[in-house]
């Protein structure tokens, strides 16, 4: 049998190991030993209950009821700015919290002026006996009330009102009970009704504010959109004017001009063809030997017709005179001369008509050419206008979209404005509170019964506490006698060595480097020295650090011990072997992306997984954040190879493991190491837990090096005179320094 195996672990027959057994004689002996403490605690608690009952001020509770109204009257068929409440469970519970809110309580306090009521404002109450005595002795002086004092008084009043308020839902209904407790029945009813009324008013006010806020926002938005519409339309008109795209009746001026030119060109061409036809016909008639009498223009000419009428009349006279007189008759000769003159005039008029037909034909043809030239220029302008219309279409689309958005906002603004003044509350007061006639507290029989039960419980609790306080390990002699294992050292609680504000800010893992001559650092140097003597071998050493329960300082001890070894010139690495509560990465300023699991899987080289200490030459192998691991990591061949690799590179390999009672990983790792450093929290970890953990390690063949006490409060130990250093702490505490 291994000499290092603790006596208590060897056999389960020891009465200090195993599950607790019911031993009536043990409990009777404990009661007789601590009977005075039991009765003292019971009498004190029961006396306090009686005293509180006698001094308690009667309080009255009044209840008002409000109901969430799920049926609403639809006045306007418009979309509401703020939707009404749906009376489901979550909504009712939410409204209960609204009634309990501090904001609503503050409004009730201001409305009811409760800060002027002594029941709620302690500053207005009559001074007590001690204050009156101090006033008689002249020890107090009334200082002026500042704004800060008034604000504090207001906060106190609100807190007092909230303590007296109780809001609850009535079963699964839509009814909410508002109860208020006060020293005066009328005040209880008044405040309960005030909460109910204010709650209903706040609902209406919130809807009104939402509607008004929406109207104001829409109005501001409309102003901006109106300016955008005007700007967009102005850009369209300016672009049209600049590029000749002005239009009327849906067509641009150029398009209308082309249409008019086409019409006029067609008319001119027809007119030119008609004139040319008349002229060509007249020329053809003349070419055939016609005298021009049958020319269409001559037939229609009134001058020719008049001359022909005159010639006919004179011809008739000539015929009469030729039959009656001779050819030498003067009148006949004159008449013949007139006929010749008329024929000359007719021919001259016919030539003029033919010349006019030629001129008209030429003029019509010139007009056709002019119109064709204008039409060509207009078509060129239309082509350039069509190219410019692409940008115009874009501007018009932009203007139309802004105009549509403006119209939608304008319609919504009109709807919202029309909705103002018709908001309805989502709740109504179902029952108003009335002043109660019977106080609701204190309930004397119940208080006395509870006081008696509390007295018994307090006495028993004190017995249990006193007994539990003796279950942990306090000194090295406790460890050596009960466990038959060497005590490798006592690691102090940092706050017990420095105290003050510095204790709250100091980090143990940094303090050991910053203050190497302190009592806290000396404990780890002692632990290192003990480990050197306890763990056999001249080469590298693998040490497993574990404990029975969580929060016993395993990671802190591992880091501090590693830094102590590094400061002494040793090469040391700390491996985080707690897969469930990885803590080693906290000593660094950054979250590691790779670590132990990546090194074991072979995906990442070991050098990349190692993390260098910022303060010393120590090295850490943390666990990177990732998915939980379910396979047996520490029992694999990869873990054995990793330990061998670390042995070759470092003199000390510290395995920061999980609690041995809760996790099986430690029992797998412990046999792979050269020794196991077992930690137990000073006066905290139960002896049975320590014994059970050691027995589990012994069952897997682990080498138990020794036990170290952690988080030892040296000041408390010195005051109680308990422990190895308790007697001498006052003598040698000045030997250490915090520098």
MIKEPA-863722 format. One line per field, with one value per residue (C-alpha): residue number from 1; x, y, z. Coordinates in Angstrom, 1 decimal. Layout:
residues N
num c(NUM/...) .
u c(X/...) .
v c(Y/...) .
w c(Z/...) .
END
This chain:
residues 739
num c(1/2/3/4/5/6/7/8/9/10/11/12/13/14/15/16/17/18/19/20/21/22/23/24/25/26/27/28/29/30/31/32/33/34/35/36/37/38/39/40/41/42/43/44/45/46/47/48/49/50/51/52/53/54/55/56/57/58/59/60/61/62/63/64/65/66/67/68/69/70/71/72/73/74/75/76/77/78/79/80/81/82/83/84/85/86/87/88/89/90/91/92/93/94/95/96/97/98/99/100/101/102/103/104/105/106/107/108/109/110/111/112/113/114/115/116/117/118/119/120/121/122/123/124/125/126/127/128/129/130/131/132/133/134/135/136/137/138/139/140/141/142/143/144/145/146/147/148/149/150/151/152/153/154/155/156/157/158/159/160/161/162/163/164/165/166/167/168/169/170/171/172/173/174/175/176/177/178/179/180/181/182/183/184/185/186/187/188/189/190/191/192/193/194/195/196/197/198/199/200/201/202/203/204/205/206/207/208/209/210/211/212/213/214/215/216/217/218/219/220/221/222/223/224/225/226/227/228/229/230/231/232/233/234/235/236/237/238/239/240/241/242/243/244/245/246/247/248/249/250/251/252/253/254/255/256/257/258/259/260/261/262/263/264/265/266/267/268/269/270/271/272/273/274/275/276/277/278/279/280/281/282/283/284/285/286/287/288/289/290/291/292/293/294/295/296/297/298/299/300/301/302/303/304/305/306/307/308/309/310/311/312/313/314/315/316/317/318/319/320/321/322/323/324/325/326/327/328/329/330/331/332/333/334/335/336/337/338/339/340/341/342/343/344/345/346/347/348/349/350/351/352/353/354/355/356/357/358/359/360/361/362/363/364/365/366/367/368/369/370/371/372/373/374/375/376/377/378/379/380/381/382/383/384/385/386/387/388/389/390/391/392/393/394/395/396/397/398/399/400/401/402/403/404/405/406/407/408/409/410/411/412/413/414/415/416/417/418/419/420/421/422/423/424/425/426/427/428/429/430/431/432/433/434/435/436/437/438/439/440/441/442/443/444/445/446/447/448/449/450/451/452/453/454/455/456/457/458/459/460/461/462/463/464/465/466/467/468/469/470/471/472/473/474/475/476/477/478/479/480/481/482/483/484/485/486/487/488/489/490/491/492/493/494/495/496/497/498/499/500/501/502/503/504/505/506/507/508/509/510/511/512/513/514/515/516/517/518/519/520/521/522/523/524/525/526/527/528/529/530/531/532/533/534/535/536/537/538/539/540/541/542/543/544/545/546/547/548/549/550/551/552/553/554/555/556/557/558/559/560/561/562/563/564/565/566/567/568/569/570/571/572/573/574/575/576/577/578/579/580/581/582/583/584/585/586/587/588/589/590/591/592/593/594/595/596/597/598/599/600/601/602/603/604/605/606/607/608/609/610/611/612/613/614/615/616/617/618/619/620/621/622/623/624/625/626/627/628/629/630/631/632/633/634/635/636/637/638/639/640/641/642/643/644/645/646/647/648/649/650/651/652/653/654/655/656/657/658/659/660/661/662/663/664/665/666/667/668/669/670/671/672/673/674/675/676/677/678/679/680/681/682/683/684/685/686/687/688/689/690/691/692/693/694/695/696/697/698/699/700/701/702/703/704/705/706/707/708/709/710/711/712/713/714/715/716/717/718/719/720/721/722/723/724/725/726/727/728/729/730/731/732/733/734/735/736/737/738/739) .
u c(0.0/1.3/2.5/1.2/-2.4/-4.4/-5.7/-9.2/-9.2/-8.1/-11.3/-15.0/-15.3/-14.0/-16.8/-15.5/-16.1/-19.1/-22.7/-23.9/-25.9/-28.7/-27.3/-29.8/-27.4/-25.0/-27.8/-28.9/-25.4/-25.0/-28.3/-27.2/-23.8/-25.4/-28.7/-28.0/-27.4/-30.6/-32.8/-31.0/-31.7/-35.3/-36.1/-34.5/-36.5/-39.8/-39.2/-38.6/-41.9/-43.8/-42.1/-42.8/-46.4/-46.8/-45.1/-46.6/-48.8/-52.3/-52.5/-55.6/-55.8/-58.3/-58.8/-59.8/-60.4/-59.7/-60.7/-59.0/-61.8/-61.3/-64.5/-63.9/-66.2/-65.1/-65.9/-63.7/-62.7/-59.0/-55.8/-55.0/-51.7/-51.4/-53.1/-55.4/-54.4/-55.3/-56.4/-54.3/-52.2/-49.0/-50.7/-52.5/-49.3/-47.6/-50.3/-49.9/-46.2/-47.2/-49.4/-46.4/-44.0/-42.1/-43.1/-46.8/-46.1/-44.2/-47.2/-49.6/-47.2/-47.2/-50.9/-51.9/-49.0/-48.0/-44.5/-46.4/-47.8/-45.8/-46.9/-44.9/-42.2/-40.0/-38.7/-42.2/-42.7/-42.3/-38.8/-38.3/-37.2/-33.4/-33.9/-35.9/-33.2/-30.5/-32.6/-32.9/-29.2/-28.6/-26.7/-28.7/-29.3/-31.9/-30.1/-31.9/-33.5/-31.7/-32.9/-30.9/-32.7/-36.1/-35.2/-34.1/-37.3/-39.3/-37.5/-38.2/-41.9/-42.1/-40.4/-42.8/-45.8/-44.5/-44.0/-47.7/-48.9/-49.9/-51.1/-52.3/-54.5/-57.8/-57.4/-57.5/-59.9/-59.2/-59.6/-56.6/-56.8/-55.0/-54.5/-52.9/-52.0/-51.9/-52.1/-55.4/-58.3/-59.4/-55.8/-55.7/-58.8/-57.7/-54.4/-55.8/-58.4/-55.6/-53.6/-56.7/-57.6/-54.1/-53.6/-56.7/-55.7/-52.2/-53.6/-55.6/-52.7/-50.3/-52.6/-53.2/-49.4/-48.8/-51.4/-50.1/-46.6/-47.5/-49.3/-46.3/-44.0/-46.2/-46.5/-42.7/-42.3/-45.0/-43.1/-40.0/-41.8/-43.6/-40.3/-39.0/-42.1/-41.7/-38.0/-38.6/-41.3/-39.1/-36.3/-38.6/-39.9/-36.4/-35.1/-38.0/-37.3/-33.6/-34.0/-37.0/-39.3/-42.2/-45.5/-49.2/-52.0/-49.7/-47.2/-44.0/-43.9/-41.6/-44.0/-46.9/-44.8/-43.9/-47.5/-48.5/-45.7/-46.8/-50.3/-49.3/-46.8/-49.5/-51.8/-49.0/-48.1/-51.7/-52.0/-48.7/-49.9/-53.2/-51.4/-48.9/-51.7/-53.7/-50.5/-49.5/-53.1/-53.1/-49.7/-50.8/-54.0/-51.9/-49.4/-52.3/-53.2/-55.8/-56.4/-56.7/-60.4/-60.8/-58.2/-59.8/-58.5/-59.8/-63.2/-63.5/-62.0/-64.7/-62.5/-62.5/-66.2/-66.9/-64.8/-66.5/-69.9/-68.8/-67.4/-70.6/-72.6/-70.3/-70.3/-74.1/-73.9/-71.3/-73.5/-76.5/-74.4/-72.9/-76.3/-77.6/-74.5/-71.4/-68.0/-66.9/-69.4/-67.6/-69.6/-69.0/-65.2/-65.3/-67.2/-64.7/-61.8/-63.5/-63.8/-60.1/-59.2/-61.4/-59.7/-56.3/-57.5/-58.8/-55.5/-53.6/-55.8/-55.4/-51.6/-51.8/-53.9/-51.4/-48.5/-50.4/-50.9/-47.2/-46.4/-48.8/-47.3/-43.8/-44.9/-46.6/-43.5/-41.4/-43.7/-43.4/-39.6/-39.7/-42.0/-39.8/-36.8/-38.6/-39.8/-36.3/-35.0/-37.9/-37.2/-33.6/-34.8/-37.2/-34.3/-32.2/-35.4/-35.9/-32.3/-33.0/-36.3/-34.5/-33.3/-36.7/-38.4/-36.1/-36.8/-40.6/-40.4/-38.6/-41.1/-44.0/-42.6/-42.0/-45.5/-47.0/-45.1/-46.2/-49.9/-49.7/-48.3/-50.9/-53.7/-52.2/-51.8/-55.5/-56.5/-54.3/-55.6/-59.2/-58.5/-57.4/-59.9/-61.6/-59.0/-60.4/-58.8/-58.0/-59.2/-61.9/-62.4/-64.6/-64.8/-63.6/-61.9/-63.7/-62.3/-61.9/-63.2/-60.9/-57.1/-55.4/-52.2/-50.8/-52.5/-51.5/-52.3/-50.5/-47.5/-47.2/-47.5/-44.9/-42.7/-42.9/-42.0/-39.2/-37.8/-37.6/-36.1/-33.6/-32.5/-32.1/-30.4/-27.9/-27.1/-26.6/-24.5/-22.3/-21.9/-21.2/-18.5/-16.5/-16.4/-13.7/-9.9/-8.3/-4.7/-1.9/-2.4/-6.0/-4.8/-2.0/-4.1/-7.2/-5.7/-2.3/-0.9/1.6/0.4/2.3/1.4/-1.2/-2.2/-3.5/-6.6/-5.2/-7.8/-6.7/-3.1/-3.6/-7.2/-8.8/-9.6/-6.6/-8.0/-11.0/-8.9/-6.0/-5.7/-4.0/-2.4/-0.8/-0.1/2.2/4.5/4.0/4.6/7.1/8.1/4.5/3.1/0.8/3.7/5.6/2.9/3.4/7.2/6.7/4.3/7.0/9.6/7.3/6.5/10.2/10.8/7.6/7.6/10.4/12.6/15.4/14.0/10.7/7.7/4.0/1.8/-2.0/-3.7/-7.3/-9.8/-13.1/-15.4/-15.5/-14.3/-11.5/-8.8/-7.4/-6.8/-5.6/-3.2/-2.0/-1.2/0.4/2.5/3.6/4.6/6.4/8.3/9.0/10.3/12.7/14.1/12.2/10.5/6.9/3.7/0.1/-2.4/-6.2/-7.8/-11.3/-13.4/-16.5/-15.2/-12.2/-10.6/-6.9/-7.5/-8.6/-5.0/-4.5/-5.9/-7.3/-9.5/-7.4/-8.6/-6.7/-5.6/-5.5/-8.2/-6.7/-3.2/-4.7/-6.5/-3.3/-4.9/-2.7/1.0/1.7/3.7/0.7/-1.5/0.9/0.2/3.1/2.6/2.6/4.3/6.8/8.4/5.6/3.6/-0.1/-2.0/-5.6/-8.8/-10.3/-13.9/-15.9/-18.5/-18.7/-16.5/-18.2/-15.4/-12.7/-10.0/-7.7/-7.7/-6.5/-3.1/-2.8/-3.0/-0.2/1.9/1.2/2.4/5.6/6.1/5.6/8.0/10.7/10.2/9.4/10.7/7.3/4.0/1.0/-2.4/-5.2/-8.1/-11.8/-13.1/-12.6/-16.0/-18.0/-15.9/-14.2/-11.6/-9.3/-9.3/-8.1/-5.3/-4.1/-2.3/-0.5/1.3/4.2/2.1/-1.2/-1.5/-4.9/-6.4/-9.0/-10.5/-9.8/-12.7/-15.1/-14.7/-16.4/-14.0/-16.2/-15.9/-12.1/-12.0/-14.3/-12.1/-8.9/-10.5/-11.4/-7.9/-6.4/-8.7/-7.1/-3.6/-2.8/0.3/-1.0/1.8/0.0/-2.7/-2.6/-5.1/-6.3/-8.0/-6.7/-7.9/-4.8/-6.4/-9.3/-7.0/-4.9/-7.9/-9.2/-5.8/-6.5/-4.0/-0.2/0.4/-2.5/-0.4/2.6/1.0/1.3/5.0/6.2/3.6/6.0/8.6/6.7/6.3/3.8/6.4) .
v c(0.0/3.4/5.4/8.5/7.3/9.1/7.0/8.2/7.1/3.6/2.3/3.4/2.4/5.7/7.8/10.9/9.6/8.7/10.0/11.5/9.0/9.8/9.6/10.6/10.6/12.8/15.4/15.3/15.8/18.7/20.2/19.9/21.4/24.4/24.6/28.2/29.4/27.7/29.3/32.7/32.8/31.6/34.1/36.9/36.2/35.7/38.8/40.8/39.4/40.5/43.9/44.5/43.6/46.0/48.9/48.3/51.1/50.0/50.2/50.2/48.9/50.2/48.7/50.3/48.3/49.1/47.0/46.8/47.5/45.3/46.7/50.1/52.4/53.1/56.7/57.2/54.5/55.8/54.1/54.9/56.6/54.4/51.1/50.0/47.4/43.7/42.2/39.1/37.8/39.5/42.9/42.7/41.8/44.7/47.2/45.8/46.8/50.2/50.8/49.8/52.1/54.9/57.4/56.9/57.1/60.4/61.9/60.8/62.2/65.6/65.6/64.7/66.8/63.8/65.3/67.7/64.8/63.7/60.1/59.9/62.7/61.8/65.4/66.7/64.2/65.2/64.6/61.4/61.2/61.4/64.3/66.2/65.6/66.8/69.9/70.6/70.2/72.6/69.9/70.4/73.4/73.6/74.0/75.5/73.0/73.0/71.9/68.7/68.0/68.6/66.2/63.5/64.1/63.7/60.4/59.1/60.0/58.1/55.1/55.2/55.3/52.4/50.3/50.9/50.1/46.6/46.0/42.5/40.9/39.5/35.8/35.4/38.4/41.8/43.4/44.9/45.5/48.6/48.3/50.9/50.6/53.7/54.7/56.5/54.8/57.9/58.4/54.7/55.1/58.5/57.3/54.1/56.1/58.6/55.7/54.4/57.9/58.8/55.5/56.1/59.7/58.7/56.3/59.2/61.6/59.2/58.7/62.4/63.1/60.4/61.9/65.4/64.3/62.5/65.6/67.8/65.4/65.1/68.9/69.3/66.5/68.1/71.4/69.7/67.6/70.7/72.4/69.3/69.2/72.8/72.3/69.2/70.9/74.0/71.8/70.2/73.6/75.1/72.1/72.3/76.0/75.5/72.6/73.9/71.2/73.5/71.8/72.5/70.0/67.1/67.8/69.9/73.1/71.5/68.6/71.0/73.0/69.9/68.9/72.4/72.4/69.0/70.2/73.4/71.6/69.2/72.1/74.0/71.0/70.6/74.3/74.3/71.3/73.0/76.2/74.3/72.3/75.5/77.1/74.0/73.6/77.2/76.9/73.7/75.4/78.3/75.9/74.2/77.6/78.8/82.5/82.1/82.5/79.0/79.3/78.6/81.8/83.9/82.3/83.2/86.7/89.4/91.8/89.4/88.8/92.5/93.1/90.2/91.7/95.1/93.3/91.4/94.7/96.5/93.5/93.7/97.3/96.7/94.0/96.4/99.2/96.9/95.9/99.5/101.5/101.0/100.0/103.6/104.7/106.6/105.2/101.7/102.3/103.7/100.6/98.3/100.2/99.7/95.9/95.8/97.7/95.4/92.3/93.7/94.4/90.8/89.3/91.5/90.4/86.8/87.2/88.8/85.9/83.4/85.3/85.4/81.7/81.2/83.5/81.7/78.4/79.6/81.2/78.0/75.9/78.4/78.1/74.3/74.5/76.9/74.7/71.7/73.6/74.6/71.1/69.7/72.2/71.3/67.7/68.3/70.2/67.4/64.9/66.9/67.4/63.6/63.2/65.8/64.2/61.3/63.6/65.3/62.0/61.4/64.8/64.3/60.8/62.3/65.1/62.7/60.4/63.4/64.7/61.2/61.0/64.5/63.6/60.5/62.5/65.1/62.5/61.0/64.4/65.1/61.8/62.3/65.8/64.6/61.9/64.4/64.7/61.3/59.2/56.6/55.1/51.4/51.1/52.4/52.5/49.6/50.2/53.1/52.6/53.3/54.0/50.7/50.4/47.5/47.7/45.2/45.0/43.9/40.5/39.7/35.9/35.3/37.3/35.6/32.2/33.1/34.5/31.3/29.2/31.6/31.4/27.6/27.8/30.5/28.4/25.3/27.3/28.7/25.1/24.0/27.0/26.5/22.8/23.5/26.0/23.2/20.9/22.5/22.4/25.3/24.3/22.1/19.8/19.2/18.1/15.9/14.3/13.6/12.9/11.6/13.8/16.6/20.2/21.9/25.4/28.0/30.4/33.7/35.6/38.7/41.1/39.9/41.0/44.5/45.5/48.9/50.1/48.4/45.0/45.5/46.6/44.2/41.1/38.1/36.9/40.3/41.2/38.2/39.8/43.4/42.7/39.8/40.5/40.4/37.8/36.8/36.0/34.3/31.6/30.6/30.5/28.2/26.0/25.9/24.8/22.1/20.8/20.6/18.4/16.3/15.5/13.0/13.2/15.3/16.2/17.9/17.4/17.2/18.3/18.1/20.8/20.0/20.2/18.7/21.6/24.6/28.1/26.8/28.7/26.2/28.5/31.4/29.0/27.5/31.0/32.4/29.3/29.4/33.0/32.3/29.5/31.8/34.5/31.9/31.1/27.9/27.2/26.4/26.0/25.9/23.8/24.6/21.1/22.3/21.9/23.2/26.3/27.5/30.3/30.4/32.8/35.5/36.2/37.6/40.7/39.0/36.0/33.1/31.7/28.4/26.3/22.9/21.2/22.5/21.2/17.8/17.6/18.3/21.1/23.8/23.4/23.5/26.7/28.6/27.3/28.4/31.9/33.8/35.5/39.3/39.7/36.8/34.1/31.6/30.0/29.2/26.6/27.9/26.5/28.5/29.4/26.9/24.2/21.8/18.7/15.3/12.8/11.6/14.2/13.6/9.8/9.9/9.1/12.7/13.9/11.5/12.8/16.4/15.8/14.2/17.2/19.6/17.6/18.1/21.9/22.9/22.0/22.2/21.3/22.4/20.9/23.2/20.6/20.5/19.6/15.9/15.2/16.7/15.8/12.6/14.3/14.9/11.1/10.5/13.1/12.5/9.1/10.7/13.3/13.0/14.3/15.7/19.0/18.9/22.3/22.9/26.2/27.3/26.7/26.3/22.9/20.1/17.4/14.7/16.4/16.4/12.8/11.7/13.5/11.9/8.5/8.9/9.9/7.0/4.6/5.5/5.2/8.9/10.1/12.3/14.8/16.8/19.3/23.1/25.5/28.3/31.7/31.8/34.9/35.7/38.5/36.4/33.6/35.9/37.3/33.8/32.5/29.6/28.1/27.9/31.6/32.9/33.0/34.8/37.0/40.1/39.5/38.8/40.7/43.7/41.4/41.4/44.4/45.4/47.1) .
w c(0.0/-1.0/2.0/0.4/0.4/3.1/5.9/5.5/1.9/2.5/4.0/4.0/7.6/8.7/10.0/8.3/4.8/2.8/2.7/6.0/8.1/10.5/14.0/16.5/19.4/17.5/16.9/20.5/21.7/19.3/20.6/24.3/23.4/21.7/23.5/24.7/21.2/20.0/22.7/22.4/18.7/19.1/21.8/19.9/16.7/18.6/20.7/17.5/16.1/19.2/19.2/15.5/16.1/19.0/17.2/13.8/12.5/11.2/7.4/5.2/1.7/-0.9/-4.4/-7.7/-10.8/-14.5/-17.4/-20.8/-23.3/-26.4/-28.1/-29.8/-31.6/-35.2/-35.8/-39.0/-41.4/-41.4/-40.5/-36.9/-35.9/-32.8/-32.8/-30.0/-27.5/-28.0/-24.7/-24.8/-21.9/-22.8/-23.3/-20.0/-18.2/-20.0/-18.8/-15.3/-15.5/-16.8/-13.8/-11.6/-13.4/-11.7/-14.3/-13.5/-9.8/-10.2/-12.0/-9.3/-6.6/-8.4/-9.1/-5.5/-4.0/-1.9/-1.3/1.1/3.1/6.2/5.6/2.4/3.0/6.1/6.2/7.2/10.0/13.7/15.0/17.1/20.7/20.0/17.6/20.1/22.8/20.4/19.7/23.4/23.9/21.0/19.0/15.8/13.6/10.9/7.5/4.5/2.1/-1.2/-4.6/-4.3/-1.0/-2.6/-5.4/-2.9/-1.0/-4.2/-5.0/-1.4/-1.8/-5.1/-3.5/-0.6/-3.0/-5.0/-1.9/-1.0/-4.5/-5.6/-9.2/-10.2/-12.9/-11.8/-12.9/-16.6/-17.2/-18.7/-15.2/-13.4/-9.6/-8.3/-4.5/-2.3/1.3/3.5/7.2/6.4/4.7/2.8/1.5/0.4/-1.7/-3.0/-4.3/-5.8/-7.7/-8.7/-10.2/-12.1/-13.4/-14.3/-16.2/-18.3/-18.9/-19.9/-22.6/-24.1/-23.8/-25.4/-28.4/-28.6/-28.5/-31.1/-33.4/-32.9/-33.4/-36.6/-37.8/-37.0/-38.7/-41.8/-42.0/-41.9/-44.4/-46.7/-46.7/-47.8/-50.4/-51.7/-52.3/-54.1/-56.3/-57.3/-57.9/-60.0/-62.1/-62.6/-63.8/-66.4/-67.7/-67.8/-69.7/-72.1/-72.7/-73.1/-75.6/-77.5/-76.1/-75.3/-76.1/-76.5/-76.7/-76.0/-78.8/-78.9/-80.9/-83.4/-83.9/-84.4/-86.8/-88.8/-88.9/-90.2/-92.8/-94.0/-94.4/-96.2/-98.3/-99.5/-100.3/-102.0/-104.1/-105.2/-105.9/-107.9/-109.8/-110.6/-111.7/-113.8/-115.4/-116.3/-117.7/-119.7/-121.0/-122.1/-123.8/-125.5/-126.9/-128.2/-129.7/-131.7/-133.2/-130.9/-130.6/-126.8/-126.7/-125.4/-122.7/-119.3/-117.8/-120.7/-120.5/-116.8/-117.2/-116.7/-118.8/-121.7/-121.3/-121.3/-124.4/-126.1/-125.3/-126.7/-129.8/-130.3/-130.1/-132.5/-134.8/-135.0/-135.8/-138.5/-140.0/-140.1/-141.6/-144.2/-145.4/-145.5/-146.4/-148.5/-147.2/-147.4/-145.0/-142.3/-139.4/-140.8/-141.0/-137.5/-136.2/-138.0/-136.4/-133.0/-133.7/-134.5/-131.4/-129.3/-130.8/-130.0/-126.4/-126.2/-127.4/-125.0/-122.1/-123.1/-123.2/-119.8/-118.5/-119.9/-118.4/-115.0/-115.2/-115.8/-112.8/-110.6/-111.6/-110.8/-107.5/-106.4/-107.3/-105.3/-102.3/-102.5/-102.5/-99.5/-97.6/-98.3/-97.0/-93.8/-93.3/-93.6/-91.0/-88.7/-89.0/-88.1/-85.0/-84.2/-84.3/-81.8/-79.7/-79.6/-78.3/-75.6/-74.7/-73.0/-70.3/-70.3/-69.7/-66.8/-65.3/-65.8/-64.2/-61.2/-61.0/-61.2/-58.4/-56.1/-57.0/-56.2/-52.9/-52.0/-52.8/-50.6/-47.7/-48.2/-48.1/-44.9/-43.3/-44.0/-42.5/-39.4/-38.9/-39.2/-36.6/-33.9/-31.1/-31.5/-29.7/-27.4/-24.3/-24.3/-20.7/-18.5/-14.7/-13.8/-10.1/-8.0/-4.7/-1.4/2.0/3.9/7.5/8.7/8.6/6.4/8.5/10.9/11.1/14.7/14.8/11.6/12.6/16.0/14.4/11.8/14.5/16.5/13.4/12.5/16.0/15.8/12.3/13.4/16.3/14.2/11.5/14.0/15.2/11.6/10.7/13.7/12.9/9.3/10.2/11.7/8.6/6.6/6.9/8.8/9.5/8.2/11.2/10.1/6.7/8.0/10.7/8.8/5.3/6.2/3.3/3.6/3.6/0.8/1.7/2.6/-0.2/1.2/0.1/-1.5/0.1/3.5/3.0/1.5/2.4/1.5/-2.0/-3.4/-2.6/-4.8/-7.8/-7.5/-9.6/-7.8/-11.0/-11.7/-8.0/-7.7/-10.4/-9.4/-5.6/-5.5/-1.9/-0.5/1.8/-1.0/-3.3/-0.5/-0.2/-3.8/-3.4/-0.5/-2.6/-5.4/-2.9/-1.5/-5.0/-5.8/-2.8/-3.2/-6.9/-7.7/-10.7/-12.0/-15.5/-16.4/-14.1/-15.0/-12.1/-12.1/-10.1/-9.1/-6.2/-5.1/-6.1/-8.4/-7.2/-5.1/-6.9/-9.3/-12.3/-10.1/-8.3/-11.6/-13.1/-10.0/-9.5/-13.1/-12.9/-9.6/-11.3/-14.4/-12.1/-10.5/-14.0/-14.7/-18.0/-17.3/-19.3/-18.0/-19.9/-19.5/-19.1/-18.0/-21.2/-19.6/-17.8/-19.7/-17.6/-18.6/-21.5/-19.0/-18.1/-21.6/-23.1/-26.2/-26.9/-28.4/-31.7/-31.3/-28.3/-26.8/-28.9/-32.2/-31.1/-30.2/-33.6/-35.4/-37.5/-36.0/-35.0/-31.2/-31.4/-32.8/-30.0/-27.2/-25.7/-24.2/-20.8/-21.0/-17.6/-17.3/-19.4/-18.6/-21.4/-21.5/-23.6/-23.4/-24.8/-27.7/-27.8/-29.8/-29.8/-26.8/-27.1/-26.4/-27.2/-24.8/-25.5/-22.5/-22.9/-26.5/-27.8/-29.0/-25.4/-24.4/-27.3/-26.3/-22.8/-24.1/-26.4/-23.5/-21.3/-23.9/-24.0/-20.5/-17.0/-15.5/-17.1/-14.9/-15.8/-14.7/-14.5/-13.6/-10.1/-9.6/-8.0/-10.9/-14.0/-15.0/-17.1/-14.1/-13.2/-16.8/-16.6/-13.1/-13.8/-16.7/-14.4/-12.0/-9.1/-8.1/-6.2/-4.4/-3.4/-0.8/0.1/3.7/6.1/3.1/1.4/3.4/4.6/3.1/-0.3/0.0/1.2/-1.7/-4.3/-2.9/-2.9/-6.6/-7.5/-5.5/-7.3/-10.7/-9.4/-9.3/-7.3/-4.6/-3.9/-1.2/-0.3/-0.3/1.5/-0.7/0.0/3.6/5.3/7.3/9.2/10.4/11.2/13.3/15.1/16.0/16.9/14.5/12.1/11.6/11.2/13.4/16.5/14.9/12.3/14.4/14.9/11.4/9.2/9.0/7.5/4.2/2.0/-0.6/-2.8) .
END
